[in-house]
């Protein structure tokens, strides 16, 4: 490995031509989790046995379940879980918008900010102070330090829903959304049908 090559960019073994041809006929899907809890990813997995026939129609190119860092080819559908809470989230979301034909906000955090957006009623400096300086779990006798390092993504002053950063095509509410709803949306898009979501999905209890 050269100094210019990062681990996720190292060459891979060539794929068998028959397998490559089969992949080319599938709808390419990408997924990512931003600032959230992965509950929406678990809802996707909760499709259970329906995943098997689904995987004959789609190819999951990039997801939270893989170690692929970037989208390397055009994807038809992108699923975004989580809100935007730091500069890396912004860059990742814009990368998905640039490389996906359809982009979908999945879950409360992506749709409106969710639980992470509860910090929006406070100043960021106050949140950091509460978490690291005045924390009840601070070690006695140790000078508290707010983490700051170039490798740590800089927090945004507020947590934003995805559509306030880039254009989103569809919204699947819920915390987390029901697996049946995610499946229905994906099945509609694969079949070329209009996506129809019941209004009953929008509730506040």
N, C-alpha and C positions, 0 to 999 in steps of 0.2 A: 504494500500500500504506500503510495507516495504521499508527501505532505499536502498536496493539493487535492487529494481525494478523501472525502469523508466516508464513513462506514456505509451510509445508506446509498452511496453512489458507486460502490464497488461493482465490477462486472459480475453478472450472474451467468450460470450455465445456459446454453441455448435451449429453447423450448422445442419439443418435438413438433414438426410441421402440422400433424393432424390435430394436436391439442391447440396449437396457435390458431388454426383455421376455425376450430369450434368456438374459441374465445371471441373471435372477430364477429361472430353472428349474434353474440349476446349484447344486451343493453348494459353499457358500462355505468356503474354506480360508485360514487365516492361518499365517504362519511367522515365526520370529525366531531369531536367534543371540545368545546371551548370552556368557558367558566360554568361548570355544572357538576352534577354528581354521578353521571353515567347511567342514571335511571332510564333514560330514553334508549340508550344502547341495549340495556337489559330488556326493554320492551320489544326491541327488534328481535332479540333472541327468543323472546316469549312467543314468537310465531311458531315455535316448536317444529312439529313434523311438516308444516307448510313450507319450511325453509328448503327442504330437499327438492321438490319440484320447482321452487322459485329459482334455485341456483342453476337450473338448466336454461333459464331465460336471462339471468343477469350475471354480470361479472363484477365482483366487488374489487375495485381497483385500489382504493385507499380507504382505510378505516381505522378507528381506534383500536381495532383488534389486530392490526398488522403493524409492522415497523417501517412502513413506507412513509417517508417524510413529506414528499411532494407529489402532486399529480403530474404524471409524466406523459399523459395522453388525454385527449378530449373525452370528457364524460357526459353522458346524457342527463344524469340526475345527481344532485348533491344534497345530502342530508346534513344539516347543521344542528348540533345539540349544544346548549349552553349559551350564555350571554357573552358580551365583550367587556372584559375587565382589565386588559393590559394591551400593550403595544403589539405583542406577538399575536394575540387574538385578532387584532385589526389586520395584520399582514396576512394571516392564515385565511381569514374570511374573504379578503380581496383576491387572494390566490384562487380560492374556490369559485368566486364569482367569475373570474377570468377564464376558468377552465371547465365550467359546467353549464350546460344549456338551460337546465332548470335547477333552481336552488330553493330548498324547503327548510323553513324554520320548524324544528321539532321540539316540542315541549315548552313549558312556561318560561324557562330562562332565555331561550332563543327568541320567543315571541314577545315577551315584555320585560325581561331582565330577571324575573323570578326572585328566589330567596337572596342571591348575591346582591341584587339591587336594593336590598334593605339598607345598605350602607349609604345610599344616595342622599339620605336625609341628614348625613353628617359630613363634615369636611374630611378629606382623605387623611390629613395630618392627625386629626383626632382619632380616626380609626386605627392608624398605625401606632399611635401612642397607647391606646387602650390595649392593643394586641401584644405589644412588645415592651412598653415602658411601665405601664400601670397594671400589667397582667397579674391576676391572682396566682398564676402558675410560675411567676418569675422566681428564679433561684435567689434566696437571701444572700446578701453579701457580694453578689455578682453585678457589675455595672450593666444595666440593660442596653441593648444595641438594636436599632432598627436595621434589618438586613439591607445592604446596598452593595451590589456587585454587577459588573457588566453582563454576567451570564444570567442574572435574574431579570426577567421582563419587567419593564416599568409599568406600574399600575396606572390606569386612566383615572381621572378625578371622579368619574362616575362609571357605573355599570350600564351599558347600553344594550337594548335589544338589537338583533342583527339588522333589521330593516332600517335602523338609523345610521348604519355604516355603508351598506350596499343594498341594492334592490333585491328583494326576495319575492319569489313567484307564488309560493303557497305557505300556509301556516297550519300546523297541526298542534292545537293546544293540548294541555294536560300536564300533570305532574305526578308520574309520567303519562304520556299518551297510552291508550290501550293498544295492545299489539294488533287487534283486529282493524283499528283505524289505520295504522301504519301499513298493514298489508293491503287494505283496500285502496289506499292512495297509490302505492307502488304498483298494484295490479292494474289500476286504471291507466296509469302512465305507460306501462309496458304495452297494454292493449290499444293505446291511442284513444282511449275514451276520455271525455271531460271528467275532471276530478270533482266529485260532489261530497262535501262534508256536511253532516247534519248540524243545524244550529244548536242543537242540544249539547254539543261539545263545549260551548261557551257558557260556563257557569262559575260561580264564585263562592263555593262552599268548601 
